[in-house]
Amino acid sequence: MKIDSIRKLNKWRREIRTQQKAIKTRVLICLGPGCLAGGSDLILKEFRTILKKKKIKNISVASIKKTGCHGFCARGPLVIIEPQGIFYSKVKKIHVAEIIEKTLQRGEIIEKLLYKDPDTEKIYKEWRKIPFYARQQKIALRNVGQIDPDEITDYIANGGYSALAKILKGMKPEEVIEQVSASGLRGRGGAGFSTGRKWATCARAEDEPRYVLCNGDEGDPGAFMDRCIMEGDPHTVLEGMIICAYAVGSKEGYIYVREEYPLAVVNLQKAIDDARRFGLLGDNILGSDLCFDIEISKGGGAFVCGESSALMKSVAGEIGEPRAKYVRSVLKGLHDKPTVLNNVESYANIPVIIEKGADWFASIGTKKSAGTKAFSLAGKIRNTGLIEVPMGITLREIIYDIGGGINDNREFKAVQTGGPSGGCLPADKLDLDVDFDTLTENGSMMGSGGMVVMDDRTCMVDVSRYFLNFLVEESCGKCVPCREGLYQLHKLNEKVCKGKAGDDDLKLMENLSRTIMSSSLCGLGQSGPNPFLSTIMYFRDEYEAHVNEQKCPGGVCKDLITYRINDDCDGCMACLKVCAADAITGKKNEKHVIDEIKCDRCGACYAVCNINAIDII
């Protein structure tokens, strides 16, 4: 069926909603990456298998829906039952028959599967009331976890493509750009550049053709926001790109996705095929003069290809290397033609801005950072997962109110924002507002939205070493300051970790960092020293302990630590069993001993000891 007019789209939407109203109960099963790893695909299959054989009033196989990421990855696999909002966590295949019999058939709640707050011990029946969800405001993630990404009808029923219909019916291209500009939307890929200004510059360019690109090359360790949107709500990305194409006068678009995201590629391609089939992509979209199509371009996983000019080189089939920034991609981008490049989350905001208006969007967040931002919470935090919060919320609110605080109630030490090129902020910065400018002013950055939390057992010198090593490996090698400078900076950092550096080495590292930042060709090198600069800014005492005392306060750097068993040891033999170096001896129920010569400092014994009987010296 070809939808060749706005009238037909609206009629189709009404028909879909009528059909969906007949389904009284919906069972939403998360097939996001975390839940999928926990076997949620088996849970989905089990639900469908049982319901094919069993007849239950108002429940059928059509009631069972697979969705994208629900966000609360720490509690997965997740099953939500609507309209009651019942939230079941840590679900296994063996629980499915019980859920069907007790909850779906008899309306009973299975308490053992409900979420229990570890601090208050309060049990939550509804997902909306759980603190992890209650403090969020979802715009870009509005449909993720609520719809089946394979079904275009789910997206249509939730208002999908109504923003596209709105602009085609009564908005000129310049009016669309004015709305996007007035909303205050800044690029969610990290740079924070005005989206409306970017579109306006491309639209004014005299050269043709013009291209619309989407950056789905999410390379930051610990970041998975764009992945979850592409996997869980691919049509919102398409709609945002089509609206952009209308605004700037483009006929051709590309979504650049890393090959490590196979499910995102599959779901995006399915969405593109369906949109073409129903007349929402291709020639004369919705019966208008707008002609625009989208293709997927798969990247090989190079981190540098997240940089705009390197990405465009890769899409064009060339080596993914950046070029000098005096050439603006909005004027000379893909194939040296005017190009708009936004990331996945940016495009996901566009349909809502058009539907609800610029003023509505601008009223959320702060004056200079409007709207919301999606973050992935990772590291030593209880509630790992995917969240979306208003700009201007504090780090403390994210980490403690939403994230649930630090694992095992340990002391918070630092949070890294902005990915490998971002910075680490200490405990006295927890009350900072999370927005583009505030984070940058304090030595970090927004980045794409990765947020890695660290506790008191983290060595900040080692954190710097880890991320510098990542950047050295991912440098394209085109410019000397990045290729050689980051390599040397990493080698000096390793020297500090081994306790072999001096005060002069720290000064050299600081001077080298400034040189790299001022002379590198692209953003990778220009922000590459940030892991070192932010950690030495806020944790200089740790660097000095490594240099002057040959000690690692975090108990991480192998050359500077020793493991010893104290008198609290009860001889449980757990440490002895996991020691691969055979360095631990002792009898059951008697204190064990570590042979410091044999010990390779792997930390396995420390990790398994539940009574703090192993000290790091």
C-alpha positions in Angstrom: 0.0 0.0 0.0 1.4 3.3 -1.1 0.6 6.3 1.1 0.6 9.1 -1.5 -1.2 11.8 0.5 -1.3 13.2 4.0 -5.0 12.3 4.1 -4.2 8.7 3.5 -1.5 8.8 6.2 -3.9 10.1 8.8 -6.5 7.6 7.8 -4.0 4.8 8.1 -3.0 6.0 11.5 -6.6 5.9 12.7 -7.0 2.4 11.4 -3.8 1.2 13.2 -4.9 2.8 16.5 -8.3 1.2 16.3 -6.7 -2.2 15.7 -4.2 -1.7 18.6 -7.0 -0.6 21.0 -8.5 -4.1 20.6 -5.3 -5.5 22.2 -6.1 -4.9 25.9 -2.9 -6.1 27.4 0.6 -5.7 26.0 3.7 -7.6 27.2 6.8 -5.6 26.3 10.0 -7.7 26.2 13.3 -5.9 26.0 15.6 -7.0 23.3 18.2 -4.4 23.9 21.8 -5.5 23.9 22.0 -6.1 27.7 18.8 -8.1 27.9 19.5 -10.0 24.7 22.8 -11.1 26.3 20.7 -12.4 29.3 18.5 -14.5 27.1 15.5 -12.2 26.4 15.1 -13.7 22.9 14.5 -17.1 24.6 11.9 -15.4 26.9 10.1 -13.9 23.8 10.1 -17.3 22.1 8.7 -19.0 25.2 5.9 -16.5 25.6 4.8 -17.0 22.0 5.1 -20.8 22.2 2.9 -21.1 25.3 0.3 -18.5 24.1 -0.1 -20.3 20.8 -1.3 -23.4 22.8 -3.1 -21.7 25.6 -6.3 -19.5 25.3 -6.5 -16.6 27.8 -9.2 -13.9 27.7 -7.9 -10.7 26.1 -4.4 -12.2 25.7 -2.9 -13.7 22.5 0.4 -13.9 20.7 -0.4 -10.4 19.3 -0.1 -9.1 22.9 3.6 -10.1 23.0 5.9 -7.4 21.7 9.6 -7.2 21.4 11.1 -3.8 21.9 14.3 -1.9 22.0 16.2 -1.1 25.2 14.1 -0.3 28.3 17.1 1.4 29.8 17.5 -0.3 33.2 20.2 -2.7 32.0 21.4 -3.6 35.5 18.1 -5.3 36.1 17.7 -7.1 32.8 16.2 -9.1 31.2 13.1 -6.9 31.6 9.4 -7.6 31.0 6.8 -4.8 31.3 3.1 -5.5 31.2 0.9 -2.6 30.1 -1.5 -0.8 30.7 -0.8 -1.6 34.4 2.9 -0.8 34.0 4.0 -3.9 35.9 7.8 -4.1 35.9 9.5 -7.5 36.1 13.2 -7.7 36.3 15.9 -10.4 36.2 13.4 -12.5 34.2 14.4 -15.9 33.0 12.9 -18.4 30.6 11.7 -20.5 33.5 9.6 -17.6 34.8 7.5 -17.2 31.6 4.9 -19.9 32.4 4.4 -18.4 35.9 4.0 -14.9 34.5 1.3 -16.2 32.1 -0.5 -18.2 34.6 -0.4 -15.8 37.6 -0.2 -12.3 36.1 -1.8 -12.5 32.7 -4.4 -15.1 33.6 -5.2 -14.4 37.2 -4.0 -10.8 37.6 -1.6 -11.6 40.4 1.7 -9.9 41.0 4.9 -12.0 41.3 6.7 -10.2 44.0 10.1 -11.9 43.6 10.4 -10.4 40.1 9.6 -6.8 41.1 12.3 -4.2 41.7 13.4 -3.7 45.3 15.3 -0.6 46.2 18.5 -1.8 47.9 18.6 1.1 50.3 15.0 1.6 51.3 13.9 -2.0 50.6 10.8 -0.5 49.0 9.2 -2.8 46.4 8.0 -1.1 43.2 5.2 -2.6 41.1 5.0 0.1 38.4 8.1 1.0 36.3 7.1 4.7 36.1 7.5 5.1 39.9 11.0 3.5 40.1 13.5 6.3 40.8 15.6 5.3 37.9 12.7 6.1 35.5 10.8 8.7 37.5 13.6 11.3 37.2 13.9 11.0 33.5 12.3 13.0 30.6 12.3 11.2 27.3 12.3 13.0 23.9 14.9 11.3 21.8 14.2 7.9 23.5 10.4 8.5 23.6 9.6 5.3 21.7 12.5 3.1 22.6 11.3 0.3 24.7 7.7 1.1 23.9 7.3 -0.1 20.2 8.5 -3.0 18.1 11.2 -1.5 15.9 10.3 -3.9 13.1 6.8 -2.7 12.8 6.3 0.6 11.0 2.7 0.5 12.2 3.8 0.9 15.8 5.7 4.0 14.9 2.8 5.4 12.9 0.4 4.7 15.8 2.7 6.7 18.2 2.5 9.7 15.9 5.3 8.8 13.6 5.7 10.8 10.4 3.1 13.3 11.6 5.9 15.9 11.8 6.8 15.2 8.2 3.2 15.6 7.2 3.0 18.9 9.1 5.9 20.5 7.2 4.8 19.2 3.8 1.3 20.5 4.4 2.1 24.0 5.6 5.7 24.9 6.2 8.3 26.4 3.9 11.9 25.0 4.2 13.1 28.3 5.8 10.3 28.0 8.3 11.5 24.5 9.3 15.0 25.9 9.8 13.7 28.8 11.9 11.9 26.3 14.2 15.0 24.2 14.6 17.1 27.3 15.3 14.6 28.8 17.7 14.5 25.5 19.7 18.1 25.9 20.7 19.0 22.3 19.7 22.7 21.8 19.7 24.4 18.8 18.1 24.2 15.8 20.4 27.3 14.1 18.9 29.7 16.1 21.1 30.6 19.4 19.4 27.4 21.1 20.6 27.1 23.2 17.4 23.8 24.9 16.6 21.8 22.5 14.5 19.6 25.2 13.0 22.7 27.3 12.0 24.3 24.2 10.3 21.1 23.6 8.3 20.8 27.3 7.4 24.3 27.4 6.1 23.9 24.3 3.9 20.5 25.6 2.6 22.2 28.8 1.4 25.0 27.0 -0.4 24.9 27.5 -4.1 26.5 24.2 -5.1 24.5 21.1 -5.6 23.7 18.3 -4.9 23.3 18.6 -1.2 23.6 15.6 1.1 22.1 14.7 4.5 24.3 12.4 6.6 23.7 10.7 10.0 26.6 9.8 12.2 25.8 6.5 13.9 29.5 5.7 14.4 29.4 5.6 18.2 32.9 4.8 19.1 33.3 5.9 22.7 33.9 3.0 25.2 30.9 2.7 27.4 28.5 4.6 25.1 25.4 3.1 23.6 22.8 5.8 23.3 22.8 6.0 19.5 22.9 2.3 19.2 19.7 1.9 21.2 17.9 4.5 19.1 18.9 2.9 15.9 17.9 -0.5 17.2 14.8 0.5 19.1 13.3 3.3 17.0 14.9 3.5 13.6 12.0 5.4 11.9 12.5 8.4 14.1 16.0 8.8 12.6 14.6 8.5 9.1 11.9 11.1 9.8 14.4 13.5 11.2 16.6 13.1 8.2 13.7 13.5 5.7 12.7 16.8 7.5 16.3 18.0 7.2 16.3 17.0 3.5 13.2 19.1 2.9 14.7 22.1 4.8 18.1 22.1 3.0 17.0 20.8 -0.4 18.7 17.4 -0.4 17.7 14.3 -2.4 20.2 11.9 -1.0 21.1 10.7 2.5 23.4 8.2 4.2 23.4 6.7 7.7 26.9 5.8 8.7 26.8 2.8 11.1 29.7 0.8 12.5 29.7 -2.8 11.5 29.9 -3.8 15.2 26.2 -2.8 15.5 24.7 -5.6 13.4 21.2 -5.3 14.9 21.2 -1.6 14.2 22.0 -2.2 10.6 19.3 -4.8 10.2 16.6 -2.7 11.9 17.6 0.4 10.0 17.5 -1.4 6.7 14.1 -2.9 7.5 12.8 0.6 8.4 14.2 2.0 5.1 12.6 -0.8 3.1 9.2 -0.2 4.8 9.4 3.5 4.4 10.1 3.1 0.7 7.3 0.6 0.3 4.7 2.9 1.9 5.8 6.0 0.0 7.6 7.7 2.9 11.0 7.5 1.2 11.9 7.9 -2.5 10.1 9.9 -5.1 7.2 12.2 -4.3 7.0 11.5 -0.6 3.4 11.6 0.6 2.4 12.8 -2.9 4.5 15.9 -2.6 7.4 17.2 -4.7 9.9 16.0 -2.1 12.2 13.3 -3.4 14.7 11.9 -1.0 16.2 8.5 -0.3 18.6 7.0 2.3 21.2 4.3 2.2 23.3 2.7 4.9 27.1 3.0 4.8 28.9 0.6 7.1 32.1 1.6 8.8 34.9 -0.7 9.9 35.0 0.5 13.5 37.7 3.1 13.3 37.2 5.6 16.1 38.5 8.5 14.0 35.7 8.0 11.5 33.4 9.6 14.1 35.1 12.8 13.1 33.0 14.6 10.4 35.5 14.9 7.5 36.9 11.3 8.1 33.4 10.0 8.1 32.6 11.6 4.8 35.8 10.2 3.3 34.7 6.7 4.5 31.2 7.1 3.0 32.8 8.1 -0.3 34.8 4.9 -0.3 38.1 6.5 0.6 40.5 6.1 3.6 38.8 7.6 6.7 41.2 10.4 7.4 40.3 13.9 8.6 41.1 17.1 6.7 41.8 20.7 7.8 38.9 22.4 9.5 39.1 25.6 7.5 37.1 23.7 4.9 33.5 23.5 6.3 31.6 20.4 5.5 28.3 22.3 5.2 29.8 23.9 2.1 32.2 21.2 1.0 31.5 17.9 2.6 30.7 14.5 1.0 32.1 14.5 -2.6 33.0 18.2 -1.9 29.4 19.2 -2.0 27.2 20.9 0.7 26.5 18.4 3.5 24.6 18.4 6.8 26.0 15.9 9.3 24.1 15.3 12.6 24.2 12.4 14.9 21.4 9.9 15.6 20.2 11.6 18.8 20.0 15.0 17.1 17.8 13.7 14.3 15.6 11.8 16.9 14.7 15.2 18.4 13.6 16.9 15.2 10.1 15.3 14.8 9.2 16.3 18.3 10.5 19.9 17.9 8.3 20.2 14.7 5.3 18.7 16.4 5.4 20.5 19.7 7.1 23.7 18.6 10.5 25.4 19.3 9.3 27.2 22.4 8.3 23.9 24.1 11.7 22.4 23.4 13.5 25.5 24.5 11.6 25.6 27.8 13.4 22.3 28.8 17.0 22.4 30.0 19.0 25.6 30.3 19.2 28.8 28.3 22.3 27.8 26.3 21.7 24.0 26.4 18.0 23.3 25.6 16.2 20.1 25.7 17.3 16.7 27.1 20.4 14.5 26.7 20.7 10.8 26.6 23.5 9.2 28.6 24.7 5.7 29.1 25.7 5.0 32.7 28.6 2.6 33.1 31.3 1.7 35.6 31.1 1.3 39.4 27.4 2.4 39.6 24.4 0.3 40.7 22.0 1.2 38.0 23.9 0.8 34.8 21.9 1.6 31.7 20.4 4.1 29.3 18.8 7.3 30.6 17.5 10.7 29.2 17.4 13.7 31.4 16.9 17.5 31.0 20.0 19.6 30.4 21.0 21.3 33.6 20.5 18.4 35.9 23.5 17.9 38.3 26.0 15.0 38.2 24.9 14.1 41.7 21.2 13.7 40.7 22.3 11.5 37.8 24.7 9.3 39.7 22.8 9.0 43.0 19.1 9.7 42.4 18.9 7.9 39.0 22.0 5.7 39.1 21.4 4.5 42.6 24.9 5.5 43.9 28.2 3.5 43.9 28.4 -0.3 44.0 28.7 -1.8 47.5 28.2 1.7 48.9 31.9 2.6 48.3 33.1 6.1 48.1 32.7 8.0 44.8 35.9 9.1 43.3 35.4 10.4 39.8 33.1 10.4 36.8 34.3 10.6 33.2 32.2 12.3 30.7 32.8 12.8 27.0 34.4 9.5 26.1 38.1 8.9 25.7 38.8 12.5 24.9 36.7 13.8 27.8 37.7 14.5 31.3 37.4 13.1 34.8 35.6 15.1 37.4 36.1 14.6 41.2 33.6 14.5 44.1 33.6 18.2 44.7 32.2 18.7 41.2 29.2 16.5 41.8 26.9 19.5 42.0 27.9 20.8 38.6 25.1 21.3 36.1 25.3 18.9 33.2 25.3 21.1 30.0 27.7 21.8 27.2 29.4 24.9 28.5 29.6 24.0 32.2 31.4 20.6 31.6 33.8 22.2 29.2 34.6 25.0 31.6 35.5 22.4 34.2 38.0 20.4 32.1 35.6 17.8 30.7 33.0 17.8 27.9 29.5 16.6 27.0 30.7 14.3 24.2 28.2 11.9 22.8 26.9 11.0 26.3 29.0 8.3 27.8 29.3 8.5 31.6 31.7 6.2 33.4 31.6 6.3 37.2 34.6 5.3 39.3 35.0 4.4 43.0 37.8 4.8 45.5 39.5 1.7 44.2 40.3 3.4 40.9 43.7 4.7 40.1 43.3 7.9 38.1 46.8 7.6 36.7 45.9 4.2 35.3 42.6 5.7 33.9 44.6 8.2 32.0 47.0 5.5 30.7 44.0 3.4 29.6 42.3 6.1 27.6 45.6 7.4 26.1 46.3 3.9 24.9 42.9 3.7 23.3 43.5 7.0 21.5 47.0 6.0 20.3 45.5 2.8 18.8 42.7 4.8 17.1 44.8 7.7 15.7 44.8 7.6 11.9 48.4 8.7 11.9 48.0 11.5 9.4 49.4 14.3 11.5 52.6 14.1 13.6 51.4 15.8 16.7 48.6 13.2 17.2 50.5 10.2 15.9 53.8 10.8 17.8 52.6 13.2 20.5 50.0 10.9 21.9 52.3 7.9 21.7 55.0 9.7 23.7 52.4 11.0 26.2 51.2 7.4 26.7 54.7 6.1 27.2 55.4 8.8 29.8 52.1 7.9 31.5 53.2 4.2 31.6 56.4 5.3 33.2 54.5 7.0 36.0 52.4 3.9 36.5 55.5 1.9 37.0 56.9 4.3 39.5 59.9 5.2 37.3 59.0 8.8 36.5 60.2 12.0 38.1 58.8 15.5 38.5 60.4 16.6 35.3 58.4 13.9 33.5 55.1 15.4 34.8 56.1 18.8 33.5 57.1 17.3 30.2 53.7 15.6 29.9 51.9 18.9 30.6 53.9 20.8 28.0 53.6 18.0 25.5 49.8 18.0 26.0 49.5 21.7 25.2 51.6 21.2 22.0 49.4 18.2 20.9 46.2 20.2 21.4 47.3 23.3 19.6 48.8 21.6 16.5 46.8 18.5 15.8 44.7 18.3 12.7 41.3 17.1 14.1 39.4 16.7 17.2 41.0 13.4 18.2 44.4 15.0 18.7 43.1 18.3 19.9 41.2 16.7 22.7 43.4 13.6 23.1 45.4 14.8 26.1 42.2 15.5 28.1 42.4 12.2 30.1 45.8 13.2 31.4 45.1 16.9 31.8 41.9 16.4 33.8 43.3 13.7 36.0 46.4 15.7 36.9 44.3 18.8 37.4 42.1 17.1 40.0 44.2 14.2 41.2 47.8 15.5 41.2 48.4 14.0 44.6 48.0 10.5 43.0 50.6 11.3 40.3 52.9 12.6 43.0 52.5 9.4 45.1 53.5 7.4 42.0 56.5 9.6 41.3 57.8 10.5 44.8 56.6 7.5 46.9 56.4 4.7 44.3 52.9 4.0 45.7 49.5 3.6 43.9 46.8 5.0 46.2 44.1 3.3 44.2 45.8 -0.1 44.5 45.8 -0.8 40.8 49.3 -0.3 39.3 50.9 -3.7 39.5 54.5 -2.5 39.8 53.7 -0.5 42.9 51.4 -2.8 45.0 51.6 -6.0 47.1 48.7 -8.2 48.2 48.8 -9.5 51.8 46.3 -11.6 53.7 45.4 -10.1 57.1 44.2 -11.7 60.3 40.5 -11.5 59.3 41.1 -14.5 56.9 38.8 -17.4 57.8 40.4 -19.9 55.5 37.5 -20.3 53.1 40.0 -21.1 50.3 38.2 -18.9 47.8 41.3 -16.9 47.0 43.5 -20.1 46.8 41.1 -21.6 44.2 41.2 -18.6 41.8 45.0 -17.9 42.0 46.3 -18.8 38.6 49.9 -18.2 39.7 49.6 -20.8 42.5 50.9 -18.1 44.9 48.5 -18.8 47.8 48.9 -21.5 50.3 46.9 -22.5 53.4 44.6 -25.0 54.9 40.8 -24.8 55.2 39.7 -22.7 58.2 43.2 -21.4 58.7 44.8 -18.1 57.6 46.3 -18.3 54.1 49.5 -16.7 52.9 50.5 -15.1 49.6 54.0 -15.7 48.2 54.9 -12.2 47.0 57.5 -13.6 44.6 55.1 -15.9 42.8 52.2 -13.4 42.9 51.6 -11.7 39.5 49.2 -9.0 41.0 46.2 -10.1 38.9 43.8 -9.1 41.7 41.7 -12.2 41.4 42.1 -13.0 45.1 41.1 -9.5 46.1 38.0 -9.7 43.9 36.6 -12.9 45.4 37.3 -12.1 49.1 34.0 -11.1 50.7 35.3 -10.3 54.2 38.1 -7.8 53.3 40.8 -10.1 54.5 43.2 -9.1 51.7 45.0 -5.8 51.9 46.7 -3.9 49.0 49.9 -2.4 50.2 
